Amino acid sequence: MKYTVLIEESSEGFAVSVPGLPGCHSQGETEAEALVNITDAIREYLDVVEQYRPGCRAYK
């Protein structure tokens, strides 16, 4: 499944978030690092959904 990712550049690096997954955010010094980090954050977010919502399957 694909998610829209918002990337914001600042003087400290890049902040990324996933509008479709409330609270799913990450960051990185480079855009590439931020994208790798948000990919990990999405996986962890979906794992938590599966763990705490019995009967709810998250598609990865």
PDBQT receptor file of N, H, CA, C and O in Angstrom, charges set to zero:
ATOM      1  N   MET A   1       0.836  -1.166   0.000  1.00  0.00    +0.000 N 
ATOM      2  CA  MET A   1       0.000   0.000   0.000  1.00  0.00    +0.000 C 
ATOM      3  C   MET A   1       0.888   1.238   0.000  1.00  0.00    +0.000 C 
ATOM      4  O   MET A   1       1.950   1.245   0.622  1.00  0.00    +0.000 OA
ATOM      5  N   LYS A   2       0.461   2.272  -0.688  1.00  0.00    +0.000 N 
ATOM      6  H   LYS A   2      -0.402   2.267  -1.194  1.00  0.00    +0.000 HD
ATOM      7  CA  LYS A   2       1.235   3.507  -0.763  1.00  0.00    +0.000 C 
ATOM      8  C   LYS A   2       0.564   4.594   0.061  1.00  0.00    +0.000 C 
ATOM      9  O   LYS A   2      -0.663   4.685   0.116  1.00  0.00    +0.000 OA
ATOM     10  N   TYR A   3       1.387   5.417   0.700  1.00  0.00    +0.000 N 
ATOM     11  H   TYR A   3       2.383   5.344   0.655  1.00  0.00    +0.000 HD
ATOM     12  CA  TYR A   3       0.908   6.527   1.510  1.00  0.00    +0.000 C 
ATOM     13  C   TYR A   3       1.525   7.818   0.998  1.00  0.00    +0.000 C 
ATOM     14  O   TYR A   3       2.671   7.837   0.550  1.00  0.00    +0.000 OA
ATOM     15  N   THR A   4       0.760   8.889   1.067  1.00  0.00    +0.000 N 
ATOM     16  H   THR A   4      -0.172   8.874   1.431  1.00  0.00    +0.000 HD
ATOM     17  CA  THR A   4       1.290  10.207   0.750  1.00  0.00    +0.000 C 
ATOM     18  C   THR A   4       2.168  10.650   1.909  1.00  0.00    +0.000 C 
ATOM     19  O   THR A   4       1.781  10.537   3.072  1.00  0.00    +0.000 OA
ATOM     20  N   VAL A   5       3.355  11.155   1.582  1.00  0.00    +0.000 N 
ATOM     21  H   VAL A   5       3.669  11.247   0.637  1.00  0.00    +0.000 HD
ATOM     22  CA  VAL A   5       4.301  11.618   2.590  1.00  0.00    +0.000 C 
ATOM     23  C   VAL A   5       4.583  13.096   2.336  1.00  0.00    +0.000 C 
ATOM     24  O   VAL A   5       4.903  13.491   1.215  1.00  0.00    +0.000 OA
ATOM     25  N   LEU A   6       4.462  13.905   3.381  1.00  0.00    +0.000 N 
ATOM     26  H   LEU A   6       4.202  13.584   4.292  1.00  0.00    +0.000 HD
ATOM     27  CA  LEU A   6       4.791  15.324   3.290  1.00  0.00    +0.000 C 
ATOM     28  C   LEU A   6       6.212  15.528   3.790  1.00  0.00    +0.000 C 
ATOM     29  O   LEU A   6       6.585  15.029   4.851  1.00  0.00    +0.000 OA
ATOM     30  N   ILE A   7       7.005  16.272   3.011  1.00  0.00    +0.000 N 
ATOM     31  H   ILE A   7       6.701  16.678   2.149  1.00  0.00    +0.000 HD
ATOM     32  CA  ILE A   7       8.399  16.535   3.366  1.00  0.00    +0.000 C 
ATOM     33  C   ILE A   7       8.574  18.042   3.523  1.00  0.00    +0.000 C 
ATOM     34  O   ILE A   7       8.216  18.816   2.636  1.00  0.00    +0.000 OA
ATOM     35  N   GLU A   8       9.127  18.444   4.657  1.00  0.00    +0.000 N 
ATOM     36  H   GLU A   8       9.419  17.815   5.378  1.00  0.00    +0.000 HD
ATOM     37  CA  GLU A   8       9.390  19.859   4.911  1.00  0.00    +0.000 C 
ATOM     38  C   GLU A   8      10.867  20.030   5.232  1.00  0.00    +0.000 C 
ATOM     39  O   GLU A   8      11.406  19.359   6.112  1.00  0.00    +0.000 OA
ATOM     40  N   GLU A   9      11.515  20.939   4.504  1.00  0.00    +0.000 N 
ATOM     41  H   GLU A   9      11.077  21.484   3.789  1.00  0.00    +0.000 HD
ATOM     42  CA  GLU A   9      12.928  21.210   4.745  1.00  0.00    +0.000 C 
ATOM     43  C   GLU A   9      13.070  22.363   5.733  1.00  0.00    +0.000 C 
ATOM     44  O   GLU A   9      12.327  23.343   5.680  1.00  0.00    +0.000 OA
ATOM     45  N   SER A  10      14.037  22.223   6.632  1.00  0.00    +0.000 N 
ATOM     46  H   SER A  10      14.640  21.427   6.675  1.00  0.00    +0.000 HD
ATOM     47  CA  SER A  10      14.343  23.297   7.578  1.00  0.00    +0.000 C 
ATOM     48  C   SER A  10      15.861  23.430   7.667  1.00  0.00    +0.000 C 
ATOM     49  O   SER A  10      16.597  22.691   7.013  1.00  0.00    +0.000 OA
ATOM     50  N   SER A  11      16.308  24.352   8.459  1.00  0.00    +0.000 N 
ATOM     51  H   SER A  11      15.710  24.952   8.990  1.00  0.00    +0.000 HD
ATOM     52  CA  SER A  11      17.751  24.536   8.619  1.00  0.00    +0.000 C 
ATOM     53  C   SER A  11      18.406  23.341   9.312  1.00  0.00    +0.000 C 
ATOM     54  O   SER A  11      19.624  23.176   9.248  1.00  0.00    +0.000 OA
ATOM     55  N   GLU A  12      17.602  22.510   9.972  1.00  0.00    +0.000 N 
ATOM     56  H   GLU A  12      16.613  22.644  10.024  1.00  0.00    +0.000 HD
ATOM     57  CA  GLU A  12      18.123  21.353  10.700  1.00  0.00    +0.000 C 
ATOM     58  C   GLU A  12      18.007  20.046   9.930  1.00  0.00    +0.000 C 
ATOM     59  O   GLU A  12      18.489  19.017  10.403  1.00  0.00    +0.000 OA
ATOM     60  N   GLY A  13      17.384  20.058   8.762  1.00  0.00    +0.000 N 
ATOM     61  H   GLY A  13      16.993  20.894   8.378  1.00  0.00    +0.000 HD
ATOM     62  CA  GLY A  13      17.223  18.843   7.975  1.00  0.00    +0.000 C 
ATOM     63  C   GLY A  13      15.835  18.757   7.382  1.00  0.00    +0.000 C 
ATOM     64  O   GLY A  13      15.286  19.752   6.909  1.00  0.00    +0.000 OA
ATOM     65  N   PHE A  14      15.268  17.556   7.410  1.00  0.00    +0.000 N 
ATOM     66  H   PHE A  14      15.714  16.748   7.795  1.00  0.00    +0.000 HD
ATOM     67  CA  PHE A  14      13.969  17.319   6.791  1.00  0.00    +0.000 C 
ATOM     68  C   PHE A  14      13.021  16.656   7.786  1.00  0.00    +0.000 C 
ATOM     69  O   PHE A  14      13.385  15.705   8.478  1.00  0.00    +0.000 OA
ATOM     70  N   ALA A  15      11.813  17.174   7.840  1.00  0.00    +0.000 N 
ATOM     71  H   ALA A  15      11.517  17.946   7.278  1.00  0.00    +0.000 HD
ATOM     72  CA  ALA A  15      10.753  16.580   8.655  1.00  0.00    +0.000 C 
ATOM     73  C   ALA A  15       9.762  15.932   7.699  1.00  0.00    +0.000 C 
ATOM     74  O   ALA A  15       9.431  16.511   6.664  1.00  0.00    +0.000 OA
ATOM     75  N   VAL A  16       9.289  14.744   8.033  1.00  0.00    +0.000 N 
ATOM     76  H   VAL A  16       9.557  14.274   8.874  1.00  0.00    +0.000 HD
ATOM     77  CA  VAL A  16       8.337  14.030   7.182  1.00  0.00    +0.000 C 
ATOM     78  C   VAL A  16       7.158  13.556   8.019  1.00  0.00    +0.000 C 
ATOM     79  O   VAL A  16       7.294  13.231   9.199  1.00  0.00    +0.000 OA
ATOM     80  N   SER A  17       6.000  13.527   7.377  1.00  0.00    +0.000 N 
ATOM     81  H   SER A  17       5.889  13.791   6.419  1.00  0.00    +0.000 HD
ATOM     82  CA  SER A  17       4.797  13.050   8.056  1.00  0.00    +0.000 C 
ATOM     83  C   SER A  17       3.893  12.367   7.047  1.00  0.00    +0.000 C 
ATOM     84  O   SER A  17       4.027  12.556   5.839  1.00  0.00    +0.000 OA
ATOM     85  N   VAL A  18       2.970  11.569   7.565  1.00  0.00    +0.000 N 
ATOM     86  H   VAL A  18       2.861  11.415   8.547  1.00  0.00    +0.000 HD
ATOM     87  CA  VAL A  18       2.018  10.835   6.738  1.00  0.00    +0.000 C 
ATOM     88  C   VAL A  18       0.616  11.302   7.128  1.00  0.00    +0.000 C 
ATOM     89  O   VAL A  18       0.115  10.918   8.185  1.00  0.00    +0.000 OA
ATOM     90  N   PRO A  19      -0.028  12.127   6.290  1.00  0.00    +0.000 N 
ATOM     91  CA  PRO A  19      -1.355  12.643   6.636  1.00  0.00    +0.000 C 
ATOM     92  C   PRO A  19      -2.387  11.549   6.908  1.00  0.00    +0.000 C 
ATOM     93  O   PRO A  19      -3.276  11.740   7.738  1.00  0.00    +0.000 OA
ATOM     94  N   GLY A  20      -2.286  10.427   6.237  1.00  0.00    +0.000 N 
ATOM     95  H   GLY A  20      -1.564  10.273   5.563  1.00  0.00    +0.000 HD
ATOM     96  CA  GLY A  20      -3.240   9.340   6.404  1.00  0.00    +0.000 C 
ATOM     97  C   GLY A  20      -3.043   8.515   7.664  1.00  0.00    +0.000 C 
ATOM     98  O   GLY A  20      -3.877   7.670   7.989  1.00  0.00    +0.000 OA
ATOM     99  N   LEU A  21      -1.945   8.753   8.380  1.00  0.00    +0.000 N 
ATOM    100  H   LEU A  21      -1.268   9.440   8.116  1.00  0.00    +0.000 HD
ATOM    101  CA  LEU A  21      -1.642   8.025   9.615  1.00  0.00    +0.000 C 
ATOM    102  C   LEU A  21      -1.352   9.051  10.709  1.00  0.00    +0.000 C 
ATOM    103  O   LEU A  21      -0.194   9.416  10.914  1.00  0.00    +0.000 OA
ATOM    104  N   PRO A  22      -2.371   9.518  11.406  1.00  0.00    +0.000 N 
ATOM    105  CA  PRO A  22      -2.199  10.565  12.412  1.00  0.00    +0.000 C 
ATOM    106  C   PRO A  22      -1.108  10.224  13.431  1.00  0.00    +0.000 C 
ATOM    107  O   PRO A  22      -1.100   9.144  14.020  1.00  0.00    +0.000 OA
ATOM    108  N   GLY A  23      -0.204  11.159  13.618  1.00  0.00    +0.000 N 
ATOM    109  H   GLY A  23      -0.210  12.037  13.139  1.00  0.00    +0.000 HD
ATOM    110  CA  GLY A  23       0.873  10.967  14.578  1.00  0.00    +0.000 C 
ATOM    111  C   GLY A  23       2.096  10.269  14.017  1.00  0.00    +0.000 C 
ATOM    112  O   GLY A  23       3.071  10.062  14.740  1.00  0.00    +0.000 OA
ATOM    113  N   CYS A  24       2.067   9.903  12.747  1.00  0.00    +0.000 N 
ATOM    114  H   CYS A  24       1.275  10.072  12.160  1.00  0.00    +0.000 HD
ATOM    115  CA  CYS A  24       3.203   9.216  12.124  1.00  0.00    +0.000 C 
ATOM    116  C   CYS A  24       4.138  10.270  11.517  1.00  0.00    +0.000 C 
ATOM    117  O   CYS A  24       3.859  10.833  10.458  1.00  0.00    +0.000 OA
ATOM    118  N   HIS A  25       5.256  10.523  12.217  1.00  0.00    +0.000 N 
ATOM    119  H   HIS A  25       5.483  10.066  13.077  1.00  0.00    +0.000 HD
ATOM    120  CA  HIS A  25       6.219  11.545  11.815  1.00  0.00    +0.000 C 
ATOM    121  C   HIS A  25       7.624  10.989  11.959  1.00  0.00    +0.000 C 
ATOM    122  O   HIS A  25       7.858  10.034  12.699  1.00  0.00    +0.000 OA
ATOM    123  N   SER A  26       8.556  11.602  11.241  1.00  0.00    +0.000 N 
ATOM    124  H   SER A  26       8.366  12.379  10.640  1.00  0.00    +0.000 HD
ATOM    125  CA  SER A  26       9.960  11.269  11.416  1.00  0.00    +0.000 C 
ATOM    126  C   SER A  26      10.785  12.437  10.902  1.00  0.00    +0.000 C 
ATOM    127  O   SER A  26      10.248  13.491  10.561  1.00  0.00    +0.000 OA
ATOM    128  N   GLN A  27      12.098  12.237  10.849  1.00  0.00    +0.000 N 
ATOM    129  H   GLN A  27      12.534  11.381  11.125  1.00  0.00    +0.000 HD
ATOM    130  CA  GLN A  27      12.992  13.289  10.381  1.00  0.00    +0.000 C 
ATOM    131  C   GLN A  27      14.291  12.676   9.900  1.00  0.00    +0.000 C 
ATOM    132  O   GLN A  27      14.538  11.484  10.088  1.00  0.00    +0.000 OA
ATOM    133  N   GLY A  28      15.118  13.498   9.280  1.00  0.00    +0.000 N 
ATOM    134  H   GLY A  28      14.918  14.466   9.127  1.00  0.00    +0.000 HD
ATOM    135  CA  GLY A  28      16.429  13.063   8.842  1.00  0.00    +0.000 C 
ATOM    136  C   GLY A  28      17.279  14.250   8.454  1.00  0.00    +0.000 C 
ATOM    137  O   GLY A  28      16.759  15.328   8.165  1.00  0.00    +0.000 OA
ATOM    138  N   GLU A  29      18.582  14.058   8.447  1.00  0.00    +0.000 N 
ATOM    139  H   GLU A  29      19.005  13.183   8.682  1.00  0.00    +0.000 HD
ATOM    140  CA  GLU A  29      19.487  15.136   8.049  1.00  0.00    +0.000 C 
ATOM    141  C   GLU A  29      19.384  15.411   6.557  1.00  0.00    +0.000 C 
ATOM    142  O   GLU A  29      19.559  16.549   6.119  1.00  0.00    +0.000 OA
ATOM    143  N   THR A  30      19.099  14.368   5.769  1.00  0.00    +0.000 N 
ATOM    144  H   THR A  30      18.956  13.444   6.124  1.00  0.00    +0.000 HD
ATOM    145  CA  THR A  30      18.913  14.516   4.326  1.00  0.00    +0.000 C 
ATOM    146  C   THR A  30      17.518  14.036   3.957  1.00  0.00    +0.000 C 
ATOM    147  O   THR A  30      16.856  13.352   4.738  1.00  0.00    +0.000 OA
ATOM    148  N   GLU A  31      17.079  14.402   2.757  1.00  0.00    +0.000 N 
ATOM    149  H   GLU A  31      17.617  14.958   2.123  1.00  0.00    +0.000 HD
ATOM    150  CA  GLU A  31      15.766  13.942   2.303  1.00  0.00    +0.000 C 
ATOM    151  C   GLU A  31      15.732  12.419   2.209  1.00  0.00    +0.000 C 
ATOM    152  O   GLU A  31      14.745  11.790   2.591  1.00  0.00    +0.000 OA
ATOM    153  N   ALA A  32      16.810  11.834   1.700  1.00  0.00    +0.000 N 
ATOM    154  H   ALA A  32      17.611  12.345   1.390  1.00  0.00    +0.000 HD
ATOM    155  CA  ALA A  32      16.869  10.372   1.572  1.00  0.00    +0.000 C 
ATOM    156  C   ALA A  32      16.786   9.692   2.937  1.00  0.00    +0.000 C 
ATOM    157  O   ALA A  32      16.079   8.696   3.095  1.00  0.00    +0.000 OA
ATOM    158  N   GLU A  33      17.504  10.227   3.917  1.00  0.00    +0.000 N 
ATOM    159  H   GLU A  33      18.077  11.036   3.788  1.00  0.00    +0.000 HD
ATOM    160  CA  GLU A  33      17.465   9.656   5.268  1.00  0.00    +0.000 C 
ATOM    161  C   GLU A  33      16.065   9.787   5.867  1.00  0.00    +0.000 C 
ATOM    162  O   GLU A  33      15.573   8.862   6.514  1.00  0.00    +0.000 OA
ATOM    163  N   ALA A  34      15.430  10.928   5.652  1.00  0.00    +0.000 N 
ATOM    164  H   ALA A  34      15.829  11.679   5.126  1.00  0.00    +0.000 HD
ATOM    165  CA  ALA A  34      14.080  11.140   6.173  1.00  0.00    +0.000 C 
ATOM    166  C   ALA A  34      13.099  10.145   5.564  1.00  0.00    +0.000 C 
ATOM    167  O   ALA A  34      12.212   9.649   6.260  1.00  0.00    +0.000 OA
ATOM    168  N   LEU A  35      13.245   9.849   4.279  1.00  0.00    +0.000 N 
ATOM    169  H   LEU A  35      13.965  10.252   3.714  1.00  0.00    +0.000 HD
ATOM    170  CA  LEU A  35      12.346   8.892   3.626  1.00  0.00    +0.000 C 
ATOM    171  C   LEU A  35      12.561   7.474   4.150  1.00  0.00    +0.000 C 
ATOM    172  O   LEU A  35      11.599   6.726   4.325  1.00  0.00    +0.000 OA
ATOM    173  N   VAL A  36      13.797   7.106   4.400  1.00  0.00    +0.000 N 
ATOM    174  H   VAL A  36      14.578   7.714   4.258  1.00  0.00    +0.000 HD
ATOM    175  CA  VAL A  36      14.073   5.794   5.000  1.00  0.00    +0.000 C 
ATOM    176  C   VAL A  36      13.453   5.734   6.391  1.00  0.00    +0.000 C 
ATOM    177  O   VAL A  36      12.834   4.737   6.761  1.00  0.00    +0.000 OA
ATOM    178  N   ASN A  37      13.623   6.801   7.154  1.00  0.00    +0.000 N 
ATOM    179  H   ASN A  37      14.126   7.611   6.853  1.00  0.00    +0.000 HD
ATOM    180  CA  ASN A  37      13.097   6.830   8.521  1.00  0.00    +0.000 C 
ATOM    181  C   ASN A  37      11.573   6.784   8.553  1.00  0.00    +0.000 C 
ATOM    182  O   ASN A  37      10.998   6.131   9.424  1.00  0.00    +0.000 OA
ATOM    183  N   ILE A  38      10.905   7.469   7.615  1.00  0.00    +0.000 N 
ATOM    184  H   ILE A  38      11.372   8.000   6.908  1.00  0.00    +0.000 HD
ATOM    185  CA  ILE A  38       9.439   7.452   7.625  1.00  0.00    +0.000 C 
ATOM    186  C   ILE A  38       8.926   6.083   7.184  1.00  0.00    +0.000 C 
ATOM    187  O   ILE A  38       7.859   5.653   7.623  1.00  0.00    +0.000 OA
ATOM    188  N   THR A  39       9.664   5.403   6.331  1.00  0.00    +0.000 N 
ATOM    189  H   THR A  39      10.531   5.753   5.975  1.00  0.00    +0.000 HD
ATOM    190  CA  THR A  39       9.276   4.047   5.939  1.00  0.00    +0.000 C 
ATOM    191  C   THR A  39       9.271   3.136   7.167  1.00  0.00    +0.000 C 
ATOM    192  O   THR A  39       8.347   2.346   7.361  1.00  0.00    +0.000 OA
ATOM    193  N   ASP A  40      10.311   3.255   7.991  1.00  0.00    +0.000 N 
ATOM    194  H   ASP A  40      11.061   3.897   7.833  1.00  0.00    +0.000 HD
ATOM    195  CA  ASP A  40      10.361   2.483   9.239  1.00  0.00    +0.000 C 
ATOM    196  C   ASP A  40       9.228   2.882  10.178  1.00  0.00    +0.000 C 
ATOM    197  O   ASP A  40       8.611   2.026  10.812  1.00  0.00    +0.000 OA
ATOM    198  N   ALA A  41       8.954   4.186  10.266  1.00  0.00    +0.000 N 
ATOM    199  H   ALA A  41       9.455   4.882   9.751  1.00  0.00    +0.000 HD
ATOM    200  CA  ALA A  41       7.888   4.674  11.146  1.00  0.00    +0.000 C 
ATOM    201  C   ALA A  41       6.524   4.155  10.702  1.00  0.00    +0.000 C 
ATOM    202  O   ALA A  41       5.688   3.819  11.540  1.00  0.00    +0.000 OA
ATOM    203  N   ILE A  42       6.294   4.086   9.393  1.00  0.00    +0.000 N 
ATOM    204  H   ILE A  42       6.974   4.358   8.712  1.00  0.00    +0.000 HD
ATOM    205  CA  ILE A  42       5.023   3.555   8.868  1.00  0.00    +0.000 C 
ATOM    206  C   ILE A  42       4.871   2.092   9.265  1.00  0.00    +0.000 C 
ATOM    207  O   ILE A  42       3.803   1.681   9.720  1.00  0.00    +0.000 OA
ATOM    208  N   ARG A  43       5.925   1.307   9.097  1.00  0.00    +0.000 N 
ATOM    209  H   ARG A  43       6.792   1.641   8.727  1.00  0.00    +0.000 HD
ATOM    210  CA  ARG A  43       5.870  -0.114   9.478  1.00  0.00    +0.000 C 
ATOM    211  C   ARG A  43       5.543  -0.270  10.963  1.00  0.00    +0.000 C 
ATOM    212  O   ARG A  43       4.693  -1.078  11.338  1.00  0.00    +0.000 OA
ATOM    213  N   GLU A  44       6.217   0.501  11.793  1.00  0.00    +0.000 N 
ATOM    214  H   GLU A  44       6.908   1.157  11.489  1.00  0.00    +0.000 HD
ATOM    215  CA  GLU A  44       5.978   0.418  13.234  1.00  0.00    +0.000 C 
ATOM    216  C   GLU A  44       4.561   0.866  13.584  1.00  0.00    +0.000 C 
ATOM    217  O   GLU A  44       3.914   0.260  14.438  1.00  0.00    +0.000 OA
ATOM    218  N   TYR A  45       4.085   1.901  12.942  1.00  0.00    +0.000 N 
ATOM    219  H   TYR A  45       4.611   2.393  12.248  1.00  0.00    +0.000 HD
ATOM    220  CA  TYR A  45       2.721   2.401  13.167  1.00  0.00    +0.000 C 
ATOM    221  C   TYR A  45       1.713   1.298  12.861  1.00  0.00    +0.000 C 
ATOM    222  O   TYR A  45       0.804   1.043  13.650  1.00  0.00    +0.000 OA
ATOM    223  N   LEU A  46       1.878   0.649  11.717  1.00  0.00    +0.000 N 
ATOM    224  H   LEU A  46       2.617   0.857  11.076  1.00  0.00    +0.000 HD
ATOM    225  CA  LEU A  46       0.941  -0.403  11.317  1.00  0.00    +0.000 C 
ATOM    226  C   LEU A  46       1.043  -1.627  12.227  1.00  0.00    +0.000 C 
ATOM    227  O   LEU A  46       0.039  -2.293  12.482  1.00  0.00    +0.000 OA
ATOM    228  N   ASP A  47       2.241  -1.927  12.714  1.00  0.00    +0.000 N 
ATOM    229  H   ASP A  47       3.056  -1.386  12.507  1.00  0.00    +0.000 HD
ATOM    230  CA  ASP A  47       2.393  -3.028  13.672  1.00  0.00    +0.000 C 
ATOM    231  C   ASP A  47       1.612  -2.748  14.953  1.00  0.00    +0.000 C 
ATOM    232  O   ASP A  47       0.986  -3.650  15.510  1.00  0.00    +0.000 OA
ATOM    233  N   VAL A  48       1.648  -1.514  15.414  1.00  0.00    +0.000 N 
ATOM    234  H   VAL A  48       2.157  -0.782  14.962  1.00  0.00    +0.000 HD
ATOM    235  CA  VAL A  48       0.912  -1.138  16.626  1.00  0.00    +0.000 C 
ATOM    236  C   VAL A  48      -0.587  -1.248  16.392  1.00  0.00    +0.000 C 
ATOM    237  O   VAL A  48      -1.319  -1.713  17.265  1.00  0.00    +0.000 OA
ATOM    238  N   VAL A  49      -1.047  -0.824  15.220  1.00  0.00    +0.000 N 
ATOM    239  H   VAL A  49      -0.452  -0.446  14.511  1.00  0.00    +0.000 HD
ATOM    240  CA  VAL A  49      -2.476  -0.936  14.893  1.00  0.00    +0.000 C 
ATOM    241  C   VAL A  49      -2.909  -2.395  14.973  1.00  0.00    +0.000 C 
ATOM    242  O   VAL A  49      -3.939  -2.702  15.574  1.00  0.00    +0.000 OA
ATOM    243  N   GLU A  50      -2.138  -3.293  14.378  1.00  0.00    +0.000 N 
ATOM    244  H   GLU A  50      -1.301  -3.044  13.890  1.00  0.00    +0.000 HD
ATOM    245  CA  GLU A  50      -2.484  -4.716  14.409  1.00  0.00    +0.000 C 
ATOM    246  C   GLU A  50      -2.461  -5.265  15.835  1.00  0.00    +0.000 C 
ATOM    247  O   GLU A  50      -3.298  -6.092  16.199  1.00  0.00    +0.000 OA
ATOM    248  N   GLN A  51      -1.513  -4.811  16.633  1.00  0.00    +0.000 N 
ATOM    249  H   GLN A  51      -0.833  -4.140  16.338  1.00  0.00    +0.000 HD
ATOM    250  CA  GLN A  51      -1.358  -5.318  18.000  1.00  0.00    +0.000 C 
ATOM    251  C   GLN A  51      -2.506  -4.883  18.907  1.00  0.00    +0.000 C 
ATOM    252  O   GLN A  51      -2.985  -5.671  19.723  1.00  0.00    +0.000 OA
ATOM    253  N   TYR A  52      -2.942  -3.657  18.772  1.00  0.00    +0.000 N 
ATOM    254  H   TYR A  52      -2.554  -3.017  18.109  1.00  0.00    +0.000 HD
ATOM    255  CA  TYR A  52      -3.932  -3.112  19.706  1.00  0.00    +0.000 C 
ATOM    256  C   TYR A  52      -5.356  -3.063  19.171  1.00  0.00    +0.000 C 
ATOM    257  O   TYR A  52      -6.269  -2.654  19.888  1.00  0.00    +0.000 OA
ATOM    258  N   ARG A  53      -5.559  -3.469  17.933  1.00  0.00    +0.000 N 
ATOM    259  H   ARG A  53      -4.817  -3.801  17.350  1.00  0.00    +0.000 HD
ATOM    260  CA  ARG A  53      -6.917  -3.499  17.388  1.00  0.00    +0.000 C 
ATOM    261  C   ARG A  53      -7.184  -4.899  16.849  1.00  0.00    +0.000 C 
ATOM    262  O   ARG A  53      -7.083  -5.131  15.644  1.00  0.00    +0.000 OA
ATOM    263  N   PRO A  54      -7.522  -5.825  17.727  1.00  0.00    +0.000 N 
ATOM    264  CA  PRO A  54      -7.782  -7.205  17.298  1.00  0.00    +0.000 C 
ATOM    265  C   PRO A  54      -8.822  -7.239  16.181  1.00  0.00    +0.000 C 
ATOM    266  O   PRO A  54      -9.836  -6.542  16.230  1.00  0.00    +0.000 OA
ATOM    267  N   GLY A  55      -8.551  -8.050  15.194  1.00  0.00    +0.000 N 
ATOM    268  H   GLY A  55      -7.728  -8.616  15.154  1.00  0.00    +0.000 HD
ATOM    269  CA  GLY A  55      -9.467  -8.167  14.069  1.00  0.00    +0.000 C 
ATOM    270  C   GLY A  55      -9.218  -7.138  12.988  1.00  0.00    +0.000 C 
ATOM    271  O   GLY A  55      -9.834  -7.195  11.923  1.00  0.00    +0.000 OA
ATOM    272  N   CYS A  56      -8.320  -6.194  13.246  1.00  0.00    +0.000 N 
ATOM    273  H   CYS A  56      -7.819  -6.148  14.110  1.00  0.00    +0.000 HD
ATOM    274  CA  CYS A  56      -7.991  -5.160  12.269  1.00  0.00    +0.000 C 
ATOM    275  C   CYS A  56      -6.641  -5.510  11.656  1.00  0.00    +0.000 C 
ATOM    276  O   CYS A  56      -5.634  -5.591  12.358  1.00  0.00    +0.000 OA
ATOM    277  N   ARG A  57      -6.627  -5.716  10.356  1.00  0.00    +0.000 N 
ATOM    278  H   ARG A  57      -7.446  -5.650   9.785  1.00  0.00    +0.000 HD
ATOM    279  CA  ARG A  57      -5.372  -6.027   9.677  1.00  0.00    +0.000 C 
ATOM    280  C   ARG A  57      -4.894  -4.793   8.937  1.00  0.00    +0.000 C 
ATOM    281  O   ARG A  57      -5.659  -4.160   8.209  1.00  0.00    +0.000 OA
ATOM    282  N   ALA A  58      -3.640  -4.458   9.124  1.00  0.00    +0.000 N 
ATOM    283  H   ALA A  58      -3.019  -4.973   9.715  1.00  0.00    +0.000 HD
ATOM    284  CA  ALA A  58      -3.045  -3.323   8.427  1.00  0.00    +0.000 C 
ATOM    285  C   ALA A  58      -2.300  -3.853   7.213  1.00  0.00    +0.000 C 
ATOM    286  O   ALA A  58      -1.513  -4.792   7.329  1.00  0.00    +0.000 OA
ATOM    287  N   TYR A  59      -2.535  -3.274   6.072  1.00  0.00    +0.000 N 
ATOM    288  H   TYR A  59      -3.174  -2.511   5.977  1.00  0.00    +0.000 HD
ATOM    289  CA  TYR A  59      -1.862  -3.692   4.849  1.00  0.00    +0.000 C 
ATOM    290  C   TYR A  59      -0.578  -2.910   4.689  1.00  0.00    +0.000 C 
ATOM    291  O   TYR A  59      -0.568  -1.681   4.746  1.00  0.00    +0.000 OA
ATOM    292  N   LYS A  60       0.518  -3.650   4.485  1.00  0.00    +0.000 N 
ATOM    293  H   LYS A  60       0.510  -4.648   4.438  1.00  0.00    +0.000 HD
ATOM    294  CA  LYS A  60       1.843  -3.027   4.397  1.00  0.00    +0.000 C 
ATOM    295  C   LYS A  60       2.391  -3.160   2.997  1.00  0.00    +0.000 C 
ATOM    296  O   LYS A  60       3.498  -2.698   2.721  1.00  0.00    +0.000 OA
TER     297      LYS A  60
